[in-house]
Amino acid sequence: MGDSASHVGLPQEWIRKKRDGLTLSHEELSAFVQGVTSGAVTEAQIAAFSMAVYFQDLNVDERVALTLAVRDSGRVLRWDDSKLHGPILDKHSTGGVGDTVSLMLAPMLAACGVHVPMIAGRGLAHTGGTIDKLEAIPGYQTGVTVDHFQRVVEQHGFAIVRQTDDLAPADRRMYATRDVTATVEHLGLITASIVSKKLAAGLKHLVLDVKCGNGAVMQDYDAARSLAQSMVDVGNGAGMRTSALITDMSVPLAWSAGNAVEVKEAVDYFQNPAKRHPRLNEVTLALGATLLVQAGMHSDASTARAQLERVRDDGTALEFWGRSIEAMGGNPRVIESPEEVMAKAAVVREVKAQRTGTLSGYDVRQVGMTVVELGGGRTQPDAAIDPSVGLSHIALAGTKCHPGDTLAVLHARTEEEWSRAQTRFLSALEWDSETETPEVIRGQVGQSS
């Protein structure tokens, strides 16, 4: 860090400035992040900086500067326009239960003529992770080289991989310290963490899916909107066209929650319109249409949506997905017969209603923790998971139920685990409430055209 620090001061001076509510310059924030990357800034200084920011905040200009500095702490992907036939874009979700959107949306977008280099994460706590879902496909490699990743995106329109060690490395060190110092929740720091990694992927366009509701990180609508606004402001300020949808996570987004079961649902989404979950379909199409208009591929959302529906229904998007899976080492037969390709749980049995009434809602966090209890999620970042377990056929909120009706199908390793998971799942159900399930699209931040 030496040279840059000598011109702009020392870490303790930047911490003091922010502690006292003063504004940090681009140079100071850049030097701080360089020190985080090199090790010249200590864990204690990262913690003190994070706490100062937590109480004094960062203005938009500071958030942009911090985000760009974190992006530049590692490799930034460059794309060769001569190898591309459309713009580079992506979506990012703040996570939830049954959020299978990426598995369908990426191939649909690729089939519409754009490129989607998706760098995704693993699940933690009650939320599922796209990387875990893809690793349920035998052979699929999420940790390929950057060159391989870029080649698949260029040739097949999209690829989905996990974050590499050289992508925004400062973020990992900063997050680890924030995680143990009660400073994770700050909007500016969350923004820098998320947006820096999208900028490092070389994106030109991004749409954010910011969840609200009892199964979301930001449960309150106003808090979700504030996070969306922060990320939109910073993405645009950093030169990446960015907008956001605020979507509901007060009920599961899909029929399934788990890993293999969600891959199967994604295949069903393409193969069988009768099995298409209405809320999942709406979020997928809304995010896709927003991106296509934002990138200039369509002049309005209705024509963009029509193209997405066409490639969804005529088999084109499914073909794109199969080719990308094969290019990433996975078994492409999963798009034809997922139940023959992926692992199956030993105990698969229905959870039945024991009463007459209206299933009015869910404690979505507890639904997600049911999957964790079955072994399909994790509470520690590096814990192993079982891809075969989870929930499928989750009943829609608002359904009138009678004794014996199916509320869900539980996929478990043992009878004992099935029984424990049933108890937890049943405790997550809400009955006969007057509250109606909110619309799945709650709002939008930023212009889509």
C-alpha positions as CSV (number, residue, x, y, z in Angstrom):
1,M,0.0,0.0,0.0
2,G,3.0,2.2,0.8
3,D,3.1,4.9,-1.9
4,S,-0.7,5.5,-2.2
5,A,-1.0,5.7,1.6
6,S,1.8,8.2,2.0
7,H,0.0,10.7,-0.3
8,V,-3.4,10.4,1.4
9,G,-2.7,9.5,5.0
10,L,-2.9,6.5,7.3
11,P,-5.8,4.1,8.0
12,Q,-6.4,5.5,11.5
13,E,-6.8,9.0,10.0
14,W,-9.4,7.8,7.5
15,I,-11.2,6.0,10.4
16,R,-11.1,9.2,12.5
17,K,-12.5,11.2,9.6
18,K,-15.4,8.9,9.1
19,R,-16.0,8.5,12.9
20,D,-16.4,12.3,13.0
21,G,-18.9,12.3,10.1
22,L,-16.5,13.7,7.5
23,T,-16.5,12.7,3.8
24,L,-13.7,10.4,2.5
25,S,-12.2,11.1,-0.9
26,H,-11.9,8.6,-3.7
27,E,-8.1,8.4,-3.0
28,E,-8.6,7.7,0.7
29,L,-11.1,5.0,0.1
30,S,-9.0,3.4,-2.7
31,A,-5.9,3.4,-0.5
32,F,-7.9,1.9,2.4
33,V,-9.1,-1.0,0.1
34,Q,-5.6,-1.5,-1.3
35,G,-4.5,-1.9,2.3
36,V,-7.2,-4.4,3.0
37,T,-6.0,-6.4,0.0
38,S,-2.3,-6.3,0.8
39,G,-2.8,-6.9,4.5
40,A,-1.4,-3.4,5.5
41,V,-4.8,-2.6,7.0
42,T,-5.5,-4.8,10.0
43,E,-8.7,-6.6,11.1
44,A,-9.0,-4.1,13.9
45,Q,-8.9,-1.3,11.4
46,I,-11.4,-2.9,9.1
47,A,-13.7,-3.4,12.1
48,A,-13.3,0.2,13.2
49,F,-13.9,1.5,9.7
50,S,-17.0,-0.6,9.3
51,M,-18.4,0.6,12.6
52,A,-17.6,4.2,11.8
53,V,-19.5,3.8,8.5
54,Y,-22.3,2.0,10.2
55,F,-23.0,5.0,12.4
56,Q,-22.0,7.9,10.1
57,D,-22.9,6.4,6.7
58,L,-21.4,6.9,3.3
59,N,-22.9,9.3,0.7
60,V,-23.5,8.1,-2.8
61,D,-20.2,9.3,-4.1
62,E,-18.3,7.5,-1.3
63,R,-20.3,4.3,-2.0
64,V,-19.4,4.5,-5.6
65,A,-15.7,5.1,-4.7
66,L,-15.6,2.2,-2.2
67,T,-17.4,-0.1,-4.7
68,L,-14.9,0.7,-7.5
69,A,-12.0,0.2,-5.2
70,V,-13.3,-3.2,-4.1
71,R,-13.8,-4.1,-7.8
72,D,-10.3,-3.1,-8.6
73,S,-8.8,-5.2,-5.7
74,G,-8.7,-8.2,-8.1
75,R,-9.3,-9.3,-11.6
76,V,-11.8,-7.4,-13.8
77,L,-13.1,-9.4,-16.7
78,R,-12.7,-7.9,-20.2
79,W,-14.9,-9.1,-23.0
80,D,-13.9,-9.2,-26.7
81,D,-16.7,-7.5,-28.6
82,S,-15.7,-9.4,-31.8
83,K,-16.7,-12.7,-30.1
84,L,-20.1,-11.4,-28.8
85,H,-23.4,-11.0,-30.7
86,G,-25.1,-9.0,-28.0
87,P,-24.7,-7.0,-24.8
88,I,-23.3,-8.4,-21.5
89,L,-25.8,-8.4,-18.7
90,D,-26.9,-10.2,-15.6
91,K,-29.4,-10.2,-12.7
92,H,-28.8,-10.5,-9.0
93,S,-31.2,-11.7,-6.3
94,T,-30.9,-11.0,-2.6
95,G,-32.1,-14.5,-2.0
96,G,-35.0,-16.5,-0.7
97,V,-36.8,-19.8,-0.7
98,G,-37.6,-21.4,-4.0
99,D,-35.8,-18.7,-5.9
100,T,-35.0,-20.8,-8.9
101,V,-35.1,-17.8,-11.3
102,S,-31.5,-17.9,-12.5
103,L,-31.8,-21.4,-13.8
104,M,-34.5,-20.4,-16.2
105,L,-33.8,-16.8,-16.9
106,A,-30.1,-17.1,-18.0
107,P,-30.8,-19.6,-20.9
108,M,-34.0,-17.6,-21.8
109,L,-31.9,-14.4,-22.1
110,A,-29.2,-16.1,-24.0
111,A,-31.8,-17.4,-26.4
112,C,-32.9,-13.8,-26.9
113,G,-29.4,-12.8,-28.2
114,V,-27.6,-11.5,-25.1
115,H,-24.7,-12.8,-23.0
116,V,-25.0,-13.6,-19.3
117,P,-21.8,-14.2,-17.3
118,M,-23.4,-15.2,-14.0
119,I,-21.2,-15.4,-11.0
120,A,-23.4,-16.9,-8.3
121,G,-23.2,-17.9,-4.7
122,R,-23.9,-20.8,-2.4
123,G,-26.9,-21.0,0.0
124,L,-26.5,-20.0,3.6
125,A,-29.0,-20.2,6.5
126,H,-32.5,-20.4,5.2
127,T,-31.8,-19.2,1.6
128,G,-30.9,-21.5,-1.3
129,G,-27.9,-20.9,-3.6
130,T,-27.7,-21.2,-7.3
131,I,-24.3,-22.9,-7.2
132,D,-25.6,-25.6,-4.9
133,K,-28.5,-26.2,-7.3
134,L,-26.2,-26.6,-10.3
135,E,-23.8,-28.9,-8.4
136,A,-26.8,-31.2,-8.0
137,I,-26.3,-31.9,-11.7
138,P,-23.7,-34.7,-12.0
139,G,-20.4,-33.5,-13.4
140,Y,-21.3,-29.8,-13.5
141,Q,-18.2,-27.8,-12.6
142,T,-18.8,-24.4,-11.0
143,G,-15.1,-23.7,-10.3
144,V,-13.7,-23.6,-13.9
145,T,-11.0,-21.2,-15.0
146,V,-11.9,-17.7,-16.0
147,D,-10.8,-18.5,-19.6
148,H,-13.2,-21.5,-19.7
149,F,-16.0,-19.4,-18.2
150,Q,-15.6,-16.6,-20.8
151,R,-15.4,-19.1,-23.7
152,V,-18.7,-20.7,-22.7
153,V,-20.4,-17.3,-22.3
154,E,-19.1,-16.3,-25.8
155,Q,-20.1,-19.6,-27.5
156,H,-23.3,-20.5,-25.7
157,G,-24.6,-17.2,-24.5
158,F,-24.3,-17.8,-20.7
159,A,-22.5,-19.7,-18.0
160,I,-23.0,-19.8,-14.3
161,V,-20.0,-20.2,-12.0
162,R,-19.0,-19.5,-8.4
163,Q,-16.8,-16.6,-7.4
164,T,-13.1,-17.1,-8.0
165,D,-10.5,-16.1,-5.4
166,D,-9.1,-13.3,-7.6
167,L,-12.5,-11.6,-8.1
168,A,-13.0,-8.7,-5.6
169,P,-10.7,-10.3,-3.0
170,A,-11.0,-7.3,-0.7
171,D,-14.7,-8.0,-0.2
172,R,-14.0,-11.4,1.3
173,R,-11.7,-10.0,4.0
174,M,-14.0,-7.1,4.7
175,Y,-17.1,-9.3,4.9
176,A,-15.5,-11.8,7.2
177,T,-14.7,-8.9,9.7
178,R,-18.1,-7.3,9.3
179,D,-19.7,-10.7,10.0
180,V,-18.2,-10.9,13.5
181,T,-18.5,-7.2,14.4
182,A,-22.3,-6.7,13.8
183,T,-21.8,-4.4,10.8
184,V,-23.1,-6.6,8.0
185,E,-26.5,-4.8,7.7
186,H,-25.3,-1.4,6.6
187,L,-26.7,-0.5,3.1
188,G,-23.6,1.1,1.8
189,L,-21.4,-1.8,2.8
190,I,-23.9,-4.3,1.4
191,T,-24.0,-2.3,-1.8
192,A,-20.2,-2.3,-2.2
193,S,-20.1,-6.0,-1.6
194,I,-22.7,-7.0,-4.2
195,V,-22.1,-4.4,-6.9
196,S,-18.3,-4.7,-6.9
197,K,-18.5,-8.3,-7.9
198,K,-21.0,-7.5,-10.7
199,L,-18.7,-4.8,-12.0
200,A,-15.8,-7.2,-11.8
201,A,-17.7,-9.5,-14.2
202,G,-17.5,-6.8,-16.8
203,L,-21.3,-6.2,-17.0
204,K,-22.9,-3.4,-19.0
205,H,-26.4,-4.0,-17.6
206,L,-27.7,-5.3,-14.3
207,V,-31.2,-5.8,-12.9
208,L,-31.5,-6.5,-9.1
209,D,-34.2,-8.6,-7.6
210,V,-34.5,-7.2,-4.1
211,K,-36.8,-9.3,-1.9
212,C,-39.0,-8.2,1.0
213,G,-41.3,-10.2,3.3
214,N,-40.7,-12.6,6.1
215,G,-38.4,-14.8,4.1
216,A,-36.1,-12.0,2.9
217,V,-32.9,-10.5,4.3
218,M,-34.7,-7.1,4.2
219,Q,-38.1,-8.1,5.5
220,D,-39.6,-4.6,5.5
221,Y,-40.6,-3.1,2.2
222,D,-39.1,0.3,2.9
223,A,-35.8,-1.3,3.9
224,A,-35.8,-3.4,0.7
225,R,-36.5,-0.3,-1.4
226,S,-33.7,1.6,0.3
227,L,-31.2,-1.2,-0.5
228,A,-32.5,-1.3,-4.1
229,Q,-32.1,2.5,-4.4
230,S,-28.5,2.3,-3.0
231,M,-27.4,-0.4,-5.4
232,V,-29.1,1.3,-8.4
233,D,-27.4,4.6,-7.6
234,V,-24.0,3.0,-7.2
235,G,-24.3,0.7,-10.2
236,N,-25.2,3.6,-12.4
237,G,-22.6,5.9,-10.8
238,A,-20.0,3.2,-11.6
239,G,-20.9,3.1,-15.3
240,M,-23.1,0.0,-15.3
241,R,-26.7,0.5,-16.3
242,T,-28.6,-0.7,-13.2
243,S,-32.3,-1.0,-12.2
244,A,-34.1,-3.1,-9.6
245,L,-37.4,-4.8,-9.0
246,I,-38.7,-5.3,-5.4
247,T,-40.4,-8.7,-5.2
248,D,-42.3,-10.5,-2.5
249,M,-40.7,-13.3,-0.4
250,S,-43.6,-13.7,2.1
251,V,-44.4,-17.1,0.6
252,P,-42.1,-19.6,-1.2
253,L,-41.5,-18.5,-4.8
254,A,-41.7,-22.0,-6.3
255,W,-43.3,-25.4,-5.8
256,S,-39.9,-26.7,-4.6
257,A,-37.1,-25.8,-2.1
258,G,-33.9,-27.7,-2.2
259,N,-31.3,-28.4,-4.9
260,A,-32.1,-31.4,-7.2
261,V,-35.8,-30.7,-6.7
262,E,-35.4,-27.1,-7.9
263,V,-33.4,-28.2,-10.9
264,K,-36.2,-30.6,-11.8
265,E,-38.7,-27.7,-11.3
266,A,-36.7,-25.6,-13.7
267,V,-36.8,-28.3,-16.3
268,D,-40.6,-28.7,-15.8
269,Y,-40.9,-24.9,-16.2
270,F,-39.8,-25.4,-19.8
271,Q,-41.3,-28.8,-20.6
272,N,-44.7,-28.5,-19.0
273,P,-46.7,-25.3,-18.8
274,A,-49.2,-26.9,-16.4
275,K,-46.4,-27.3,-13.8
276,R,-45.3,-23.6,-14.1
277,H,-45.5,-21.8,-10.7
278,P,-47.3,-18.5,-11.3
279,R,-45.2,-16.4,-9.0
280,L,-41.9,-17.9,-10.3
281,N,-43.0,-17.3,-13.9
282,E,-44.0,-13.7,-13.2
283,V,-40.7,-12.8,-11.5
284,T,-38.7,-14.5,-14.3
285,L,-40.5,-12.7,-17.1
286,A,-40.4,-9.3,-15.3
287,L,-36.7,-9.4,-14.6
288,G,-36.0,-10.7,-18.2
289,A,-38.1,-8.0,-19.8
290,T,-36.6,-5.3,-17.7
291,L,-33.1,-6.4,-18.8
292,L,-33.9,-6.7,-22.5
293,V,-35.5,-3.2,-22.6
294,Q,-32.6,-1.7,-20.6
295,A,-30.1,-3.2,-22.9
296,G,-31.9,-1.8,-26.0
297,M,-32.9,-5.2,-27.3
298,H,-36.6,-4.2,-27.2
299,S,-38.4,-0.8,-27.1
300,D,-41.0,-1.9,-24.5
301,A,-41.6,-4.6,-21.9
302,S,-44.5,-6.2,-23.7
303,T,-42.5,-7.1,-26.8
304,A,-39.5,-8.2,-24.6
305,R,-41.8,-10.4,-22.6
306,A,-43.3,-11.9,-25.8
307,Q,-39.8,-12.9,-27.0
308,L,-39.0,-14.5,-23.6
309,E,-42.2,-16.5,-23.7
310,R,-41.5,-17.6,-27.2
311,V,-38.0,-19.0,-26.4
312,R,-39.4,-20.5,-23.2
313,D,-42.2,-22.4,-25.0
314,D,-40.6,-23.4,-28.3
315,G,-37.7,-25.3,-26.7
316,T,-35.0,-22.8,-27.7
317,A,-34.1,-21.8,-24.2
318,L,-34.0,-25.4,-23.0
319,E,-31.5,-26.2,-25.8
320,F,-29.3,-23.3,-24.7
321,W,-29.4,-24.6,-21.2
322,G,-28.4,-28.1,-22.2
323,R,-25.5,-26.9,-24.3
324,S,-24.2,-24.7,-21.4
325,I,-24.5,-27.6,-18.9
326,E,-22.5,-29.8,-21.2
327,A,-19.9,-27.1,-21.7
328,M,-19.5,-26.9,-17.9
329,G,-19.0,-30.6,-17.6
330,G,-22.5,-31.5,-16.5
331,N,-24.8,-34.3,-17.8
332,P,-26.9,-32.7,-20.5
333,R,-29.6,-35.4,-20.2
334,V,-30.8,-33.5,-17.1
335,I,-32.9,-31.3,-19.4
336,E,-34.7,-34.4,-20.7
337,S,-35.0,-36.7,-17.7
338,P,-33.8,-35.0,-14.5
339,E,-35.2,-37.7,-12.2
340,E,-33.0,-40.3,-13.9
341,V,-29.8,-38.1,-13.7
342,M,-29.8,-36.6,-10.3
343,A,-29.7,-38.1,-6.8
344,K,-33.0,-39.1,-5.2
345,A,-33.7,-39.1,-1.5
346,A,-34.4,-42.4,0.2
347,V,-37.7,-41.3,1.9
348,V,-40.1,-39.3,-0.3
349,R,-43.6,-38.8,1.1
350,E,-46.4,-36.4,1.3
351,V,-47.2,-34.1,4.2
352,K,-51.0,-34.1,4.5
353,A,-53.4,-31.6,5.9
354,Q,-54.9,-32.7,9.2
355,R,-57.7,-30.0,9.2
356,T,-60.1,-28.1,7.1
357,G,-59.2,-24.5,6.5
358,T,-57.5,-22.0,4.3
359,L,-53.7,-22.1,4.0
360,S,-53.3,-18.4,4.3
361,G,-49.5,-18.0,4.5
362,Y,-46.0,-19.2,5.5
363,D,-43.2,-18.4,7.8
364,V,-40.8,-18.6,4.8
365,R,-37.7,-18.6,7.0
366,Q,-38.9,-21.8,8.7
367,V,-39.6,-23.4,5.3
368,G,-36.0,-22.7,4.3
369,M,-34.8,-24.0,7.7
370,T,-36.8,-27.2,7.0
371,V,-34.5,-27.8,4.0
372,V,-31.4,-27.1,6.2
373,E,-32.6,-29.6,8.8
374,L,-33.0,-32.2,6.1
375,G,-29.3,-31.6,5.1
376,G,-30.0,-29.6,1.9
377,G,-28.7,-26.3,3.3
378,R,-26.0,-25.0,5.6
379,T,-25.4,-22.8,8.6
380,Q,-21.6,-22.7,8.1
381,P,-20.2,-21.4,4.8
382,D,-18.2,-24.6,3.9
383,A,-20.5,-27.3,5.2
384,A,-21.4,-30.2,2.9
385,I,-25.0,-30.6,1.7
386,D,-27.1,-33.4,0.3
387,P,-28.5,-32.4,-3.1
388,S,-31.3,-34.9,-3.0
389,V,-33.3,-33.6,0.0
390,G,-35.8,-30.8,0.2
391,L,-39.5,-30.0,-0.5
392,S,-41.6,-30.2,-3.6
393,H,-45.3,-29.7,-4.4
394,I,-45.5,-26.9,-1.8
395,A,-49.1,-25.8,-1.7
396,L,-50.0,-22.2,-2.8
397,A,-51.0,-19.8,-0.1
398,G,-54.7,-19.2,-0.4
399,T,-55.5,-22.8,-1.0
400,K,-58.6,-24.2,0.7
401,C,-57.5,-27.5,2.3
402,H,-59.3,-30.6,3.7
403,P,-57.9,-33.5,5.8
404,G,-55.7,-35.7,3.5
405,D,-54.9,-32.9,1.0
406,T,-51.2,-32.6,0.1
407,L,-49.4,-29.7,1.7
408,A,-45.9,-30.6,0.4
409,V,-43.8,-33.6,-0.5
410,L,-40.7,-34.1,1.8
411,H,-37.6,-35.6,0.4
412,A,-35.5,-37.0,3.3
413,R,-32.6,-39.3,4.0
414,T,-34.2,-41.2,6.8
415,E,-37.6,-41.7,8.4
416,E,-36.4,-39.9,11.5
417,E,-35.3,-36.9,9.5
418,W,-38.5,-36.9,7.5
419,S,-40.5,-36.8,10.7
420,R,-38.5,-33.9,12.2
421,A,-38.8,-32.0,9.0
422,Q,-42.6,-32.5,8.8
423,T,-42.9,-31.0,12.3
424,R,-40.9,-28.0,11.4
425,F,-42.7,-27.5,8.0
426,L,-46.2,-27.8,9.7
427,S,-45.1,-25.1,12.2
428,A,-44.3,-22.8,9.3
429,L,-47.9,-22.8,8.0
430,E,-50.4,-20.1,8.8
431,W,-54.1,-20.9,8.7
432,D,-57.3,-18.9,8.2
433,S,-55.8,-15.5,8.4
434,E,-57.5,-12.5,6.8
435,T,-54.2,-11.3,5.4
436,E,-53.9,-11.7,1.6
437,T,-50.6,-12.7,-0.1
438,P,-49.0,-9.6,-1.6
439,E,-48.5,-9.3,-5.4
440,V,-45.2,-10.8,-6.3
441,I,-43.9,-7.6,-8.0
442,R,-44.0,-4.9,-5.4
443,G,-42.1,-2.1,-7.0
444,Q,-39.4,-0.9,-9.3
445,V,-36.3,1.4,-8.8
446,G,-34.6,3.0,-11.8
447,Q,-35.7,3.3,-15.4
448,S,-35.9,0.2,-17.6
449,S,-35.9,2.2,-20.8
